[in-house]
Amino acid sequence: MVVSKAVVVATGVTDQGRREILGVDVGDSEDEVFWRGFLTSLKRGLAG
């Protein structure tokens, strides 16, 4: 059985130019509720 899912990956770049993964999430769709939860979780984990 194949199930379609939405996968989002947020990346950032350090002062030294290295790319880092800031967050990953999997959801049933890319609706507003999914994005809001994902961005809120990133906001909680970031500082500066």
N, C-alpha and C positions, 0 to 999 in steps of 0.2 A: 504494500500500500504506500502511495506517495502522498505526502501532505505538504502543502505550500505554506511557508513561513516567511516572515520578514526578519532580516538580520541587519543590524546597524552596528557600525564600528566607528568610534570617535578617536581620532589621532591628534596629537599635538607635536610641536617641535620645541626642543630645549634650547637654551642659550647657546649651546655648543653645536646646534644644528642636527642633533639626533632626533629621530622620530620615535614617539612612544605611544602606545595604546592607552587611552584614557578610560575607555569603557566599551563593553560589548553587551548587546541585548538581543533576545529572540522573542518575537511576538507573533500573534495570529495575523496581524495586518499593520500597516503603517498609518493608522488613524491618529487623530489628535491626542487621544488618551495615551496611546503607546509612546508618542514623541514627548509628550509632557512628562510622563514618568521617567523616561530615559534622560531627558535634559535635567530634570530635577535631581536625579541620582548623580549626574556629573557635577552639578553645582555643589552638592554636599561634599564631594570628594576633592574639590579644587580649592586652592588658597592662593592669595597673591594677585 
